[in-house]
Amino acid sequence: MAASDQRTDDADDAGDAAFRSTSIDDAGHSTSDDSVLRAIAAAPPRPPPLDLRGSRIGRYRVVSLLGKGGMGQVYEAQDLALGRRVAIKFVRDGAVDHDVIRARFLREQAITASLEHPGIVAVYDSGTTPDGALFYVMRIARGEPLGRLIKRATTAAARLALLPNLIAVADAVAFAHSQQIIHRDLKPSNVLVGAFGETLVADWGLAKRLDEADPPHGAPAVGTPADTATGAVLGTPAYMAPEQASGERVDPRSDVFAIGAMLRELLAAPDPSPGRAGFAAAAD
C-alpha cells in the first residue's frame, strides 16, 4: 500500500494508529518507574510547532504529516543514522498542556514498547524535543485500515478473504493478554492491513495493565460511535462490551467482545449500529 493510505485527518483512519515507545528490560517491562513517569508528566510542557515538516529532531528529519488522532499527531521522518523511514508520534497540538493527556501518552509509549510481537508496531526510540514536547519513534506502518477494506468487500467471498486478518488480530491481542495488558479500543479502524497481508493492531492509547489502577480521566464523555471517549467511559461505543460501556472494571473478555463485534461486522457486512441495544442499556 502507498504511504498516502495513511495520510488522513480522520481520527479513525489516521496513521495515529501505528506506534509507541520507552526503553524496556529483558523481562519486557518498562525500565522507567512510576515516579519518573510522574515527574516527566508534571514537567511544564510546551506545544510543538503547528507544522513540524522540514524540521530536524536529533537524528530524525521530519518529512510529512501522516495523521492526527485524539491524543497525538504522527509524522513520517527520515532516520539519518540508519537511512530508513520511521514514524514519530507527538502529543497533539492543543493537548500537550493537558496533564491527563500527557500522562496517557507516556503510558501508551511504555505499554506499546513492552509488546514485542509481529502484529504490533515496533518502537525504536523516545525522547523530548528542545521545546519540551514528548515523542516516540516507531516502525512506519504502511497499509489500509481493516474498516476500509471491509466496506469495499461487497461479496461474501471478499469478506471471507479478510478473515485471516481478523484471526491475526486475535493472535496479537492474545499475546498482549499474556503480558497482562488489555487494549480497550479494538475496532476495524485500529487495524492496519499491508500489501502482503501483514496485520498490525494499532493505537494502544487506551491500553492498560491489569495489575495497575486506571489513569486519571478527564471530563466524563462518550463521543459518537466512531470516536474514542476521553472520559470515565473509555473506548468506542459500537465495539464496547456492556461492562465497559457502563464504566465498570474491564478485563480481557472486553477485548474478546470487541473482536466478536468486528467479526460480526466482517461477516454480516453492515457496520455495528450506533444505537446498539447492549450499549444503550448499559449506558442507561
N, C-alpha and C positions, 0 to 999 in steps of 0.2 A: 504494500500500500504506500501511497505517496505521503510525504510529511504533511502535505496540505490537508490530509484527512484529519489531522489533529488540530488544525487552526480553526477555532470557533470560540465565540464569547458565551456560548450556552453553557450553563453550569453543569449540565449532564453530559454533554458531548466533549467537554473541554479536555485537553491533554492534561489538565489538573489531575486527571485520573492516574497518572502512571508512576508515582515516585516518592521516596522518603529517606531519612538518614540519622546517624550518630554512631560513633565507634562502639563495637561490641567485643566482648571477651570470647574465649574459646567455648564457653558454655552457651553462647548465644544470647547473653543478657547485656543490657546497656551498661557501659563502664562508667557512665555519669550517674552519681547517686542523686536522690531526690533533692537534697539540699542544694546541689549545684544547679539542677534544673530550675528550682525555685528562684535561685539567685539570678540566673540568666533571665528568667521570665520577668523578674521585678526590675531589671535594668531599664532606665528611661529609653524607650525606643524612638527612633526617628524613621519616618516613612521613606521608602526608596523613591527614586525619581518616577514620574508618571510613565516614562518610557526608558527602559534600560538598553534598548537596542544600540549596538555600537560601543557600549561601554566595556571596560575590562575589569574583572574581579579576580585578583590573584592570577592563576594560570588559565582562567577562562575568559574568552571573548564572547559576549552576548551577541547572537545573530538575529533572532526573531522571536516574537511572542507566539507561543503555541496555544495558550488558552488561559481563561480565568475561571475560578470557581468561587464558592462562598468564602473560603478562607485564604486561598493563595492564588498566585499567578505564576505560570510556568513558561520559561523561555528555552529556546534551543540555543546552545552555545558550543563553541569550539574549545576542546581541551588542547591547549597549546603545547603541553608537555608530551602528551601521548598521541596527538594528531587524530583525535576522534570526536564525533559529535556526541553531546550529552544533553540532558535536560536539567535545568536548575529551577527549583521552586522557591519563591519568596512569599512572605506574608503579603497578602494583597493590599494595595493602596486603600486607605480608609479603615483597615482593620489592624494595622500594625501597632496602633496606640491603644488597642483593646487588650487588657491583661488576660482575659479569658481566652481570646483567640490566640494570643501569643503562647500561652501555656499549652493549648491544644496542638499548636504547630510543633512545639518541642516534643510533645507526647507522640504525635504522629511520626516524626522522623525517627525517634528512638524505637518505637514498635516496629516500623517497617524495616529498619536496618537489622532488626533481630530475626526477621523472617527470610531465611535464605532458601528459596525454592524456585524451580524453573517457572512456576506460574505466578510469581510475584516479582515486580521490578526490583532489580538490584540497586542498592545505594552505594555510591562511591566515596562521597565526601560530604562535609558540612562545615559551616563557618558563619562568620558575621562580616558584613561589608564595613568599610571605613565609616559609613554613616550610621552603623548600628543595626542594620536590617539583617534578620536571620535568614539563612538559606541552606538548602542541601542539594546535593548533586546526585543524579541517578542515570541509569541507562535510559536512553531515549527509546520510547515505545512507539513503534510505527504500526498502525493498524486502524481498524474501524471499530466503533462501539458495537457490541453484540446487539443492542437495541435497534440500531440502524439496519443491521443485517436481517434481523427478524422482520422488520417492516417491509423489507424488499423480498422476503421469501413468501411468495404468493401461492405456492403449491405445497402439498403435504411432503413431497419428496425434498423440496428445497428446505423445508423446516426440519425434517429429519436429518438432513445433512449437517445441521448445526448442533445436533445432539452431542457429538463428541466434545464440542467446545464447552457445553454445559457440564459434562462429566469432568472435564479438566478443571472447571471452576470448583466443583465439589472436592476434587483431589487437593487443590491448593488450600481451600478452606479447612479441610480435614487436617492438613499439616499445621495450619495456624492454631486449630483447636488443640492439637497435640502439644503445642507450646503455651497453652492456657491463654490464648488470645482469640477474641471474637471480633468480627468485622463490624456488624451492626448497621451496615448500609449497602447490602448486596442488592444489585439491580442490574439489568442489561447494560445500562449506560456506563456502569463502572467495570465493565469487562471489555478488554481490547482484544481483537482477533487479527492476527497478522496475515500476511500474504501466503504463508506456508502452513497456516492452521494453528500457529502458536497462539496460546491463550493466556492472557495476563489479567489477574484480579487486581484492580487498581483502587485508588482513593481510600486509604486506610485512616482518614482523618477522624472518624468516629470510633475507631477500634479501641478496645480496652483489654487490659489484662484481668483475668478473672480473680486474681489474688490481690487486687488493689481497688480502692474506692473510685467512684466516678469522679471525673474532673468537675470543677465548678461550672455551673450553667449560666448563660445569660438570661435575658428575659424569656419566660416560657412562651413557646410559639410552635405551631406546626404549619408549615407552608403548604403550597399546592402539592398535589401528588407527585410532581416531578422534582420538588425542592427537598433539600435536606434541612430539617429543622435545626435551630441552634439553641433551643430552649430545653425545658425539662423532658420533653418527648423528642428523642433523637432518632433520625432515620428518615425514610421516605414512605409516607403512609400506604401507598399501594402495595408495598412489599413487607410491611411490618407484621410480625406476629401480634396477636391480641395483647399479650402481656407487655410487649414493647410499646404498643400504641397507647396503653393506659399508664405508661410511665413506671411500670413495675420492674423489678430486677430481672435482667435477662441472662441467658446462658447460651451454650452452643446450639440449643434447639431453636433459638430465634433465627440464627443463620440458616439452619436447615429449613425452617418455614419459608424464608426468603428465596432459597434455591427452589423450593417447591412452587412458589408463585412464579418464578422465572420459567420453570418447566411448563407450567400451565399456559403461560403466555406464549411460549415457543410452540407448543403442540396445538393449542386452541386458536392461535392466530391473533385474536383481539388483545389489545393492551388490558391490563387489570383495570377494573372500574374504579374511578376516583372515589366513588361513593360505596366502596366495598362494605358489605354489611358487617363483616367482622370488625373492621376498623371503626365504623360508625358506632357500633355497640360498645367497643372498648373505650372510645373517646367520650361517650356519654357517661 
